[in-house]
Amino acid sequence: MQKKKYNISVEATLEVIGGKWKCVILCHLTHGKKRTSELKRLMPNITQKMLTQQLRELEEDGVINRIIYQQIPPKVEYELSEYGWTLQSILDSLCAWGEKHITKVYGDTTTVLEESILNDHLKD
């Protein structure tokens, strides 16, 4: 493996979790194992091809585990790896900042955020 040079360490972080969908996938996985079809249902705007690509990249980076069950029909689930769980505080901070940003721009999160288990705490 060729050594890479980064200007600042956040570049390394974004290399792993950057992009539109990776943090969303990771946030869903903080709530437990998910099958590909469950993730697709939770993120209706992602294409199947993109979801598969993002899951593969996250697995290659060691952030998620792919669990294959030897049964018929085949069953595959994804979960955060031990290494992936080290991103929990980053994901929590991104969600908190996003809520503040939505409130600043739109005045209210309820008119902008979809119904989701990830948003249940906002109902309180």
C-alpha positions as CSV (number, residue, x, y, z in Angstrom):
1,M,0.0,0.0,0.0
2,Q,1.4,3.3,-1.0
3,K,1.6,6.0,1.7
4,K,-0.8,8.8,1.2
5,K,-0.2,12.4,2.2
6,Y,-3.0,14.5,3.7
7,N,-3.0,18.3,4.4
8,I,-5.1,17.9,7.4
9,S,-6.5,14.8,9.2
10,V,-10.1,15.6,8.4
11,E,-9.3,14.6,4.8
12,A,-8.7,11.0,6.0
13,T,-12.1,11.1,7.8
14,L,-13.9,12.3,4.7
15,E,-12.2,9.8,2.6
16,V,-14.0,7.1,4.6
17,I,-17.3,8.7,5.5
18,G,-17.6,11.5,2.9
19,G,-20.3,11.7,0.3
20,K,-24.1,12.0,0.4
21,W,-25.0,8.5,1.7
22,K,-22.3,7.0,3.9
23,C,-23.1,8.9,7.1
24,V,-26.8,8.2,6.5
25,I,-26.1,4.5,6.2
26,L,-23.9,4.6,9.3
27,C,-26.6,6.4,11.3
28,H,-29.1,3.7,10.5
29,L,-26.7,1.0,11.5
30,T,-26.2,2.6,14.9
31,H,-29.8,1.3,15.5
32,G,-28.8,-2.3,14.8
33,K,-28.2,-4.7,12.0
34,K,-29.9,-4.0,8.7
35,R,-30.5,-6.0,5.5
36,T,-29.9,-4.2,2.2
37,S,-33.6,-4.1,1.6
38,E,-34.2,-2.4,5.0
39,L,-31.6,0.2,4.3
40,K,-33.2,0.8,0.8
41,R,-36.6,1.3,2.4
42,L,-35.1,3.7,5.0
43,M,-33.4,5.7,2.2
44,P,-35.9,5.7,-0.7
45,N,-33.9,8.3,-2.7
46,I,-30.7,6.2,-3.0
47,T,-30.4,3.9,-6.0
48,Q,-29.8,0.2,-5.4
49,K,-26.5,0.5,-7.3
50,M,-25.3,3.4,-5.1
51,L,-26.4,1.6,-1.9
52,T,-24.4,-1.5,-2.9
53,Q,-21.4,0.6,-3.8
54,Q,-21.4,2.6,-0.5
55,L,-21.8,-0.6,1.5
56,R,-18.9,-2.2,-0.2
57,E,-16.7,0.9,0.3
58,L,-17.6,1.1,4.0
59,E,-16.9,-2.7,4.4
60,E,-13.5,-2.3,2.6
61,D,-12.6,0.5,5.0
62,G,-13.4,-1.7,8.0
63,V,-16.3,0.5,9.3
64,I,-19.1,-2.1,8.8
65,N,-19.3,-5.9,8.8
66,R,-21.2,-7.9,6.2
67,I,-22.7,-10.9,7.8
68,I,-23.7,-13.8,5.5
69,Y,-26.1,-16.4,6.8
70,Q,-25.9,-19.8,5.2
71,Q,-29.5,-20.4,4.5
72,I,-32.0,-20.5,1.7
73,P,-32.9,-18.0,0.6
74,P,-29.5,-16.3,1.3
75,K,-29.6,-13.6,4.0
76,V,-27.0,-10.8,4.3
77,E,-27.0,-8.2,7.1
78,Y,-24.8,-5.2,7.8
79,E,-23.7,-3.9,11.2
80,L,-21.2,-1.4,12.5
81,S,-17.8,-3.0,13.2
82,E,-16.0,-2.2,16.4
83,Y,-14.0,0.3,14.4
84,G,-17.2,1.7,13.0
85,W,-18.6,2.3,16.5
86,T,-15.7,4.8,17.1
87,L,-17.6,7.1,14.7
88,Q,-20.6,7.4,17.0
89,S,-19.7,10.8,18.5
90,I,-19.0,12.2,15.0
91,L,-22.4,10.9,13.7
92,D,-24.2,12.3,16.8
93,S,-22.5,15.7,16.3
94,L,-23.4,15.8,12.6
95,C,-27.1,15.0,13.4
96,A,-27.2,17.7,16.1
97,W,-25.6,20.3,13.8
98,G,-28.1,19.4,11.0
99,E,-31.0,19.9,13.3
100,K,-29.8,23.3,14.3
101,H,-29.1,24.2,10.6
102,I,-32.7,23.1,9.6
103,T,-34.2,25.2,12.5
104,K,-32.1,28.2,11.4
105,V,-33.0,27.9,7.8
106,Y,-36.6,26.6,7.9
107,G,-37.6,27.5,11.5
108,D,-38.9,24.1,12.3
109,T,-37.6,20.5,11.8
110,T,-41.1,18.9,11.6
111,T,-41.9,20.4,8.2
112,V,-38.6,19.3,6.6
113,L,-37.5,16.0,8.3
114,E,-39.2,12.8,7.2
115,E,-40.7,10.3,9.7
116,S,-37.9,8.1,10.8
117,I,-36.6,6.3,13.9
118,L,-33.6,8.6,13.7
119,N,-35.9,11.6,14.2
120,D,-38.1,10.2,17.0
121,H,-36.2,12.2,19.6
122,L,-37.5,15.5,18.0
123,K,-41.1,14.6,18.9
124,D,-40.5,15.1,22.6
